[in-house]
Amino acid sequence: MSRIGKLPIIIPAGVTITHKDDIVTVKGPKGELSQYVNPAVKLVIEDGHIVMEENEDVMQDDTKQRHAFHGLYRALVHNMVVGVSEGYKKTLQIVGVGYRVSNNGNILELQLGYSHSILFVLPKEIKVETKSERNQDPLIMLESCDKQLLGQVCAKIRSLRKPEPYKGKGIRFQGEVVRRKSGKSASAK
């Protein structure tokens, strides 16, 4: 059995979970999420917590795959429960002279040293806030109940101008350490 799959998921107050036709739906104060769960994993909802169990009837030959599904779907359902009750937040930092960001609703306008500004339309499930203070790097604060979607959008924004290793300019996660290179050294001749 999977070590992660064996852990029970505690259902916080205000969160309801329904399981019908291999689809798990989680509703809470921050939103509603749905996820397909493979029939190789049984979902047991009992007095305030969820337990995932391997279904021995399905996939009898492939126990390794069944173990993998056990841990995977437990992690996905846990992320959904945390997302609808607390939510997820990520902060991106823009480093570079003249690099700016602003938002108008769910549209980000990024100026990243190109000849044009980049308009990035965010999904409606993500809330965005930008912060630009004098003598500090601009910040993009993203918040959502869907961990997968939030990570994907952050990766897409970061790919617009990845941090480069010589000066460290670009978009990075707040607290991310960028390995710096020394550059050219003067020749001894």
VMD Tcl script that draws the C-alpha trace (Angstrom):
set ca {
  {0.00 0.00 0.00}
  {1.02 3.57 -0.59}
  {2.27 5.45 2.47}
  {0.59 8.65 1.32}
  {-2.57 6.81 0.28}
  {-3.06 5.37 3.77}
  {-3.26 8.80 5.44}
  {-6.83 9.93 6.18}
  {-8.07 13.31 4.90}
  {-9.77 15.39 7.59}
  {-12.83 17.26 6.33}
  {-12.92 20.80 7.77}
  {-16.16 22.51 8.81}
  {-18.10 24.00 5.90}
  {-16.77 21.52 3.33}
  {-19.06 18.95 1.69}
  {-17.86 16.01 -0.40}
  {-19.92 13.93 -2.81}
  {-18.78 10.83 -4.74}
  {-20.84 9.67 -7.70}
  {-19.84 7.72 -10.85}
  {-16.07 7.97 -10.12}
  {-16.30 11.79 -9.85}
  {-15.48 13.44 -6.51}
  {-16.95 16.92 -5.99}
  {-15.74 19.10 -3.13}
  {-17.64 22.28 -2.17}
  {-16.45 24.84 0.33}
  {-16.34 28.55 1.14}
  {-13.66 29.28 -1.52}
  {-15.31 27.40 -4.40}
  {-16.16 24.04 -5.91}
  {-13.82 21.49 -7.53}
  {-14.38 18.14 -9.26}
  {-11.94 15.32 -9.98}
  {-12.17 11.93 -11.66}
  {-11.00 9.07 -9.41}
  {-9.94 5.78 -11.01}
  {-12.09 2.78 -9.99}
  {-8.92 1.08 -8.67}
  {-9.28 3.38 -5.61}
  {-12.28 3.22 -3.25}
  {-13.32 6.39 -1.45}
  {-14.83 5.88 2.02}
  {-16.37 8.95 3.68}
  {-16.96 8.45 7.40}
  {-17.48 10.76 10.41}
  {-15.37 13.78 9.49}
  {-12.67 12.19 7.39}
  {-12.03 10.41 4.09}
  {-10.09 7.18 3.74}
  {-8.79 5.97 0.40}
  {-8.53 2.20 -0.06}
  {-7.27 0.09 -2.92}
  {-10.01 -1.74 -4.77}
  {-8.73 -5.31 -5.15}
  {-11.47 -6.21 -7.66}
  {-10.17 -3.80 -10.30}
  {-6.70 -4.16 -11.84}
  {-5.89 -7.47 -10.12}
  {-2.71 -8.06 -12.13}
  {-1.13 -4.61 -11.89}
  {-0.55 -3.98 -8.18}
  {2.22 -1.43 -8.80}
  {-0.14 0.75 -10.84}
  {-2.86 0.35 -8.21}
  {-0.43 1.52 -5.47}
  {0.48 4.53 -7.59}
  {-3.18 5.43 -8.13}
  {-3.79 5.08 -4.39}
  {-1.25 7.77 -3.49}
  {-2.04 9.98 -6.49}
  {-5.78 10.27 -5.94}
  {-5.37 10.71 -2.18}
  {-3.06 13.68 -2.86}
  {-5.42 15.17 -5.47}
  {-8.48 14.93 -3.18}
  {-6.47 16.36 -0.26}
  {-5.40 19.33 -2.44}
  {-9.04 19.92 -3.38}
  {-10.16 19.88 0.28}
  {-7.42 22.32 1.31}
  {-8.13 24.50 -1.74}
  {-11.86 24.98 -1.11}
  {-11.34 25.58 2.63}
  {-8.13 27.69 2.77}
  {-7.09 28.39 -0.83}
  {-3.61 28.56 -2.35}
  {-1.41 31.64 -2.86}
  {1.71 32.14 -4.95}
  {3.78 35.29 -5.36}
  {5.92 36.07 -8.39}
  {8.69 38.67 -8.25}
  {9.84 40.65 -11.30}
  {13.54 41.58 -11.21}
  {15.01 43.97 -13.76}
  {15.41 47.66 -14.52}
  {12.31 48.98 -16.28}
  {10.32 45.77 -15.77}
  {6.78 46.63 -14.69}
  {3.44 44.93 -14.16}
  {-0.12 46.13 -13.70}
  {-3.51 44.48 -13.78}
  {-6.95 45.48 -14.96}
  {-9.34 42.86 -13.58}
  {-7.97 39.49 -14.68}
  {-5.74 40.92 -17.41}
  {-2.04 41.33 -16.57}
  {-0.01 43.89 -18.50}
  {3.68 43.01 -18.31}
  {6.57 45.15 -19.54}
  {9.60 42.87 -19.58}
  {12.19 44.62 -21.73}
  {10.67 43.64 -25.06}
  {9.65 46.26 -27.66}
  {6.01 45.66 -26.73}
  {4.02 45.04 -23.57}
  {2.54 41.58 -22.99}
  {-1.15 41.17 -22.14}
  {-1.81 37.95 -20.23}
  {-5.45 36.92 -19.66}
  {-5.90 34.91 -16.45}
  {-8.65 32.32 -15.95}
  {-11.67 33.53 -13.97}
  {-10.87 31.07 -11.14}
  {-7.69 33.01 -10.27}
  {-7.66 36.29 -8.34}
  {-4.71 38.57 -9.04}
  {-3.18 41.54 -7.27}
  {-0.10 43.49 -8.31}
  {2.11 45.57 -6.05}
  {4.69 48.10 -7.24}
  {6.54 50.07 -4.57}
  {9.40 52.48 -5.02}
  {12.87 50.87 -4.81}
  {11.39 47.35 -4.64}
  {10.75 44.70 -7.24}
  {7.15 44.52 -8.55}
  {5.12 41.59 -7.22}
  {2.28 39.53 -8.70}
  {0.13 37.83 -6.03}
  {-2.08 35.04 -7.37}
  {-4.76 33.22 -5.38}
  {-7.02 30.28 -6.27}
  {-8.69 27.20 -4.84}
  {-7.30 24.99 -7.64}
  {-3.65 24.13 -6.92}
  {-3.03 22.57 -10.34}
  {-4.38 25.55 -12.29}
  {-2.51 28.04 -10.10}
  {0.81 26.26 -10.61}
  {0.25 26.02 -14.35}
  {-0.56 29.75 -14.68}
  {2.47 30.71 -12.56}
  {4.73 28.57 -14.74}
  {3.30 30.18 -17.88}
  {3.86 33.71 -16.53}
  {7.40 32.79 -15.44}
  {8.15 31.41 -18.92}
  {7.56 34.87 -20.45}
  {10.97 35.96 -19.07}
  {12.82 33.27 -17.13}
  {15.50 34.44 -14.68}
  {18.84 34.52 -16.43}
  {22.01 33.40 -14.61}
  {24.28 36.42 -15.22}
  {22.35 39.40 -13.85}
  {19.38 37.52 -12.35}
  {16.82 39.50 -14.36}
  {13.43 37.94 -15.08}
  {10.33 36.58 -13.35}
  {10.86 34.27 -10.40}
  {8.88 32.90 -7.47}
  {9.33 34.92 -4.31}
  {12.12 33.32 -2.31}
  {13.48 31.36 -5.30}
  {17.26 31.23 -5.42}
  {18.74 31.78 -8.87}
  {22.19 30.28 -9.39}
  {24.45 33.03 -10.68}
  {27.36 32.63 -13.08}
  {30.47 34.81 -12.93}
  {30.51 35.77 -16.63}
  {33.63 36.38 -18.68}
  {36.87 36.75 -16.78}
  {39.68 38.99 -18.05}
  {42.27 37.14 -20.07}
  {45.80 36.87 -18.69}
  {47.50 37.87 -21.97}
}
mol new
graphics top color blue
foreach p $ca { graphics top sphere $p radius 0.5 }
foreach p [lrange $ca 0 end-1] q [lrange $ca 1 end] { graphics top cylinder $p $q radius 0.2 }
display resetview
